[in-house]
Amino acid sequence: MLQGLMAEGQNGLRFSRLMRARAVQRRTLDLIQRDLAQATMASVDPSAESAACGLSGRRAVLHLKTAAGLITYSMGAPPSRIWRGAVLLRCGPAYGLDGWLQAGTAPVQRVVLDALVAGETGVAINRDSSSGVATISLHQAFLNPTGRTQQISTSRIVPGTIFQ
């Protein structure tokens, strides 16, 4: 009976970590969607654009022009060892208390998600140029307490985005 209770506790812990990770992915997609809503242009080839901050060897995955300034999302090696694996960084103007981007402020670079699967699948942005619809996918992989790799993926369709 004690083993059953211990196993149930571990299952509950794994489930709560999974729900927490999914919530972080949803918040990350909310941030990207909010940035896209304020953008006047989203780049089809973000590596060809000048980044809002230094990429430090990371791959640009999304580049936006907004009235408040440039925003660049990049994926790659973490800036410090506190992060789990590859990270997604956002570099650009910060949000104010009113919920809008602050124009004229220096770009701020922040990690918005860690434990991404390395390569093209960690962050994927697929665009349909004819309809302006973008699908953004996030894919994380990390070790759970039992030592097994756990993978979590989330996608969101963002309508009305203009890519150039």
Backbone torsions as a table, in degrees:
resi	resn	phi	psi	omega
1	MET	NA	-38.8	178.8
2	LEU	-63.7	-41.3	177.6
3	GLN	-62.4	-38.8	177.4
4	GLY	-63.1	-42.1	177.9
5	LEU	-66.0	-40.0	177.9
6	MET	-63.9	-43.6	179.5
7	ALA	-64.1	-40.4	178.6
8	GLU	-63.3	-39.9	177.5
9	GLY	-64.0	-41.6	178.1
10	GLN	-66.4	-39.2	176.6
11	ASN	-62.8	-41.2	177.7
12	GLY	-63.2	-40.1	178.1
13	LEU	-64.6	-45.0	178.2
14	ARG	-61.9	-42.2	-179.7
15	PHE	-64.4	-42.7	-179.7
16	SER	-66.6	-36.3	175.9
17	ARG	-66.2	-38.9	177.4
18	LEU	-62.7	-45.4	179.8
19	MET	-64.8	-38.1	177.6
20	ARG	-65.1	-43.2	178.7
21	ALA	-64.2	-41.0	177.2
22	ARG	-63.9	-38.0	178.7
23	ALA	-64.8	-40.4	177.9
24	VAL	-64.8	-40.9	176.9
25	GLN	-62.2	-42.5	178.7
26	ARG	-63.1	-41.3	178.2
27	ARG	-65.2	-36.8	177.0
28	THR	-64.4	-44.5	177.5
29	LEU	-64.9	-35.0	175.6
30	ASP	-61.6	-43.7	179.3
31	LEU	-62.5	-47.0	179.5
32	ILE	-62.2	-42.9	179.7
33	GLN	-63.9	-40.0	177.7
34	ARG	-64.0	-42.3	177.1
35	ASP	-63.5	-43.0	178.9
36	LEU	-62.7	-36.0	-179.5
37	ALA	-65.6	-28.7	-179.6
38	GLN	-94.2	-3.4	-176.4
39	ALA	-80.2	144.4	172.2
40	THR	-95.3	-16.8	178.7
41	MET	-156.5	137.4	173.5
42	ALA	-120.6	129.1	-173.2
43	SER	-80.6	134.1	174.1
44	VAL	-70.1	-35.8	-179.3
45	ASP	-122.6	83.7	-175.1
46	PRO	-62.9	-23.5	179.8
47	SER	-70.6	-19.9	179.8
48	ALA	-84.7	-12.5	-178.1
49	GLU	-91.0	158.0	174.6
50	SER	-81.8	124.9	-174.3
51	ALA	-71.7	152.7	178.4
52	ALA	-66.9	-28.8	177.6
53	CYS	-139.8	169.6	174.7
54	GLY	-64.7	138.0	-176.4
55	LEU	-86.2	-18.8	179.4
56	SER	50.9	43.6	177.5
57	GLY	85.1	-2.6	178.5
58	ARG	-80.3	158.8	-179.1
59	ARG	-95.7	125.7	176.2
60	ALA	-69.3	131.1	179.7
61	VAL	-113.1	-20.1	178.8
62	LEU	-156.9	133.4	178.4
63	HIS	-129.5	126.6	-176.5
64	LEU	-123.8	144.5	170.6
65	LYS	-109.6	126.2	177.8
66	THR	-126.7	168.7	177.1
67	ALA	-63.9	-26.5	-179.1
68	ALA	-85.6	-15.8	-179.4
69	GLY	141.6	-176.9	-179.2
70	LEU	-79.3	146.2	173.5
71	ILE	-129.2	128.9	177.8
72	THR	-125.8	128.2	171.2
73	TYR	-101.9	130.5	179.0
74	SER	-133.3	155.3	-178.4
75	MET	-128.7	139.9	177.7
76	GLY	163.8	-150.5	-176.0
77	ALA	-63.4	143.9	-179.2
78	PRO	-71.2	151.9	179.1
79	PRO	-73.8	-18.1	175.6
80	SER	-150.8	172.5	-174.3
81	ARG	-80.8	0.4	179.3
82	ILE	-75.5	-15.9	-177.2
83	TRP	-91.7	149.6	-179.7
84	ARG	-91.7	102.6	174.6
85	GLY	70.3	-154.8	-177.4
86	ALA	-64.8	148.8	-176.4
87	VAL	-125.5	159.0	170.5
88	LEU	-107.7	121.7	179.7
89	LEU	-110.4	144.0	173.3
90	ARG	-113.8	129.6	177.1
91	CYS	-126.8	123.8	179.4
92	GLY	166.6	-171.2	-179.6
93	PRO	-64.4	146.9	179.8
94	ALA	-80.6	161.4	174.4
95	TYR	-85.7	142.8	175.9
96	GLY	-89.9	178.1	179.4
97	LEU	-65.5	-19.5	178.8
98	ASP	-82.7	-4.1	177.9
99	GLY	87.9	9.0	179.1
100	TRP	-116.6	156.1	178.5
101	LEU	-63.1	140.9	-179.5
102	GLN	-91.2	111.0	178.8
103	ALA	-72.1	147.9	175.3
104	GLY	79.5	4.8	178.0
105	THR	-96.5	155.5	178.5
106	ALA	-67.0	143.9	179.0
107	PRO	-60.6	140.0	178.8
108	VAL	-112.3	131.9	179.6
109	GLN	-109.1	123.1	-177.6
110	ARG	-138.0	144.3	171.2
111	VAL	-75.9	128.0	178.9
112	VAL	-108.4	-17.9	178.9
113	LEU	-159.6	139.2	177.2
114	ASP	-121.7	-175.9	179.9
115	ALA	61.7	30.1	178.6
116	LEU	-75.2	148.7	174.2
117	VAL	-68.4	129.4	-178.8
118	ALA	-65.9	152.7	177.8
119	GLY	96.1	-160.8	-174.5
120	GLU	-71.5	-19.6	-173.0
121	THR	-89.7	-14.1	-179.7
122	GLY	-61.1	-49.1	174.3
123	VAL	-131.7	120.3	178.9
124	ALA	-126.8	130.2	176.7
125	ILE	-122.1	111.2	178.9
126	ASN	-106.2	130.7	-176.0
127	ARG	-120.3	143.2	172.0
128	ASP	-108.6	104.8	-173.9
129	SER	-65.6	-26.8	-178.2
130	SER	-74.7	-35.6	-177.5
131	SER	-101.3	-14.9	-177.2
132	GLY	77.3	11.0	-179.2
133	VAL	-90.3	136.5	176.9
134	ALA	-120.5	143.7	172.9
135	THR	-114.7	122.5	-179.5
136	ILE	-109.1	127.1	-179.3
137	SER	-123.5	137.1	175.9
138	LEU	-119.1	136.8	-178.7
139	HIS	-135.8	116.0	179.4
140	GLN	-111.7	152.7	174.3
141	ALA	-144.6	126.6	179.4
142	PHE	-150.6	163.9	-180.0
143	LEU	-80.9	133.5	174.0
144	ASN	-89.5	175.3	-176.3
145	PRO	-59.3	-23.1	179.6
146	THR	-84.3	-2.1	179.3
147	GLY	90.9	1.1	177.5
148	ARG	-88.9	150.0	177.0
149	THR	-79.4	129.1	177.7
150	GLN	-112.3	133.8	-179.1
151	GLN	-117.2	139.4	-179.9
152	ILE	-134.5	131.0	177.5
153	SER	-128.3	142.1	176.0
154	THR	-140.2	140.0	177.2
155	SER	-129.9	153.4	175.7
156	ARG	-144.3	138.9	175.3
157	ILE	-93.6	128.2	-179.4
158	VAL	-115.9	104.6	-178.7
159	PRO	-79.8	159.2	172.3
160	GLY	71.2	24.2	179.5
161	THR	-92.4	132.9	179.9
162	ILE	-100.2	112.4	176.1
163	PHE	-102.1	141.5	176.4
164	GLN	-122.4	NA	NA
